[in-house]
Amino acid sequence: MKESAEIIARIGMVNYLNTAPIHEKWKSTVTAENWQLVEAPPATLNKKLAEGHIDMGFVSSFEYGRHPERYKILSGLSISANGPVGSVFLFSHVPMNQLDQAPVLFSAQSETSAALVKIILEKFHNVQPCYSTGDLESAAAGNFQAVLAIGDDALRLVEKSTYLYEYDLADIWKRQTGLPFVFAVCAVREEFCVEQPEMLAAIHRQLISCRDEGKRDLAAICEIAASRIPMSKKKCYQYLTAIEHDLDGQKRKALETFFDFLIKRGDIDKSALPLKIFANLH
């Protein structure tokens, strides 16, 4: 086996505003040349991790649930919300309970949010829409009654939406289950856990450090990141205050509850539970 100093660790980071506290701190503090940051949307990172093009990264919770035999979850890290998240919306022309058989468009960027919409509509509201997947331009061209938008696209659409109803999916989940919702986890490939445990522990510690420093320096993060949307620094601060990046006991329970729904739907295998957590920070 090669010495760890010769190994390049490829680390996936979602390039949305919701990861800015970790992302910006990482870019400004990490100097290790053999830690390579790979920036991409959630769906792209899912594919890269599944195909072995990155070793670890922030991927959709659904991706871990779909291939639990391939990954472990790094403890203490997630993209979550304990109530309204502000960037995962179902925009609709009609109330949710009127969407039965209606055409609904999903963003192609997050299978987790798409799965959450299905649970909310089918389980909580007892409707069965006709789903399609595409981009927001498809929504403008098509005759969709509702559209799922996430991340920076959702933040932009909130500012100019012509839909009568804007449903924050994390808020609905919280009201229905009493739990936070975990949109993404930081997953690592099993092979990397086995072959590079010391490097993995060092990267894990650095990610936790970035998480904590980013939370403390949120105002400074907003100075850097708000213009990407664009949005005011005040709105950016309000939004990022609602985003949580830890993975405490309640969030683990929330993830287990979400996976239990998916297992019962037949969307993922029962082997997704119990969760496999990598917690060697020493």
Buried (B, 14 or more C-beta within 10 A) or exposed (E): EEEBEEBEBBBBBBBBBBBBBBBBBBEBEBEEEEBEBBBBBBBBBBBBBBEEEBBBBBBBBBBBBBBBEBBBBBBBBBBBBBBBBBBBBBBBBEEBEBBBEBBBBBBBBBBBBBBBBBBBBBEBBEBEBEBBEBBBEBBEEEEBBBBBBBBBBBBBBBEEBEBEBBBBBBBBBBEEBEBBBBBBBBBBBBEBBEBBEEBBBBBBBBBBBBBBBBBEBBEBBBBBBBEBBEBEBEBBBEBBEBBBBBBBEBBBBBBBBBBBBBBEEEBBBEEBBEBBEBEEEE
